[in-house]
Amino acid sequence: AATHEDFDRVVFEFEGANAPGYHVEYIDRPVRQCGSGNPVQVAGDGWLAVRLEPARAHAGDTTVVATVRDRDRILDLPNLRQLVLTCDFEAQVEWVLGLRSPERYRVRELTDPARLIVDVRN
């Protein structure tokens, strides 16, 4: 995650040649963990969910090893306040971006390596 002149950017990088399927949308509170349904506190007044599937943020089937170390990051960017991994279950990964305020966003895919880029206006 980083800031640029007019937007904050989050980059998701993947193994393989292509990014998984994705869906990006604003969601309402309460933000919930998948599986348990437990509420998750996410900073800000706007919550942008980035759902990736098929995807996983862990390796192994019997012994699970996280491939993403920071699953809850507090940030101090102009709009982006927090990144929270709310789902890593049954080939679905979901991140919620906690924003100071809901603003317009754009999503782009890049290759070599496979990446999904989410830019949110400051």
N, C-alpha and C positions, 0 to 999 in steps of 0.2 A: 504494500500500500504506500502511496506517495501522493504529494500534491503537485499540481501544475498551475499555470497562471489562472485558468478559468475553471478548473475541475480537479477533483480528487479521483485517483485511479486505484483500482484493485486488479491485480493480475493473478489468475489461476493458471498454473502450469501443470501439464500432464505428461505421463509417459506415453509413448506411441506416437503415431503420425497425426492422429486427429483428436480434437476435443470431443468429449461426450456430448450427448444431447443436453440441452439446457432450457430453463424457463426462468425469466426474471420478472418480478412484479412487486409492487408495494403491498404490504400486509398490515393488518390491524393488530393491536394488542389484544389479548396477551400473546406474546411470542411463545411457542411451545416446543419442547424437545419431541422429536419423533419417537415412536415406540411408547414411552412412558406418558406423554402428554403433559409432563410437568412444565409449569411456566418458567420462562427464562427472562431475567432482567437484561434489557438491552438499552443502552444509553440513547438519548436523542428524542426527537419528535417525529421521525420518519424511519420506517424499517423496510429495507429493500431486501427481499429474499432472492437468493441465487440457488436454484435447484439444478443439480447435475445428475444425469443418469443415462446409462449405467456408469457408476463411478464408486470409488471407495477411498477413504482417507486412512486406510490401514492395510497392512500386509498380513498374510497368514490366515488360515482357516480355523485351526484349533488353538493356536497361541496368537492372539491379536497383538500386533505391534503397530503403533501409530506411525503414519508416514507424514503427518502434519503435527509439528511440535506445539506451536502456538494456536490453540483452539479457542482462545478467548483473548483478544488483543484490545487493550484500551489505547486509543489514538488521540492525538491532538492536532488534527488537520482542520482546515477551514470548515468543511462540512462533515467529514467522516469522523465519528467519535469512537466507534467500536466495531470489531469484527468477531462474530460468534459462530462457531460450528454447532448447529442445532440438530444435525442428523448425519449419521454415518452407519446406515443400516440397510440391509437387503438391496445392495447396489444403488442406493440413493444417498447422495451427499447434499446437504443444504447449509449454506452460510447465510447469516442475516447481517446486513450492514446497518449499523445504527447511525443515523444521520441527524445533524443539528436540525435540518428541515428537509421535507421531501422536495426534491428538485428534479428537473429533467435529467435523463440519463441516456447513455448509448452503450451498446454492446457490440464488440467486434471479436472475430476469431483470427488468430495468427497461427502460422505453422513454422516448424523447424526451430525450436520445439513447439509442440501444440500448446496454445494458450487461449484463454478466454479473458477478454479485457472488459471491465465495467468502469466507465467514466461517469461521475456524477457531478453536475454543475455546482460550483461554489455559491 
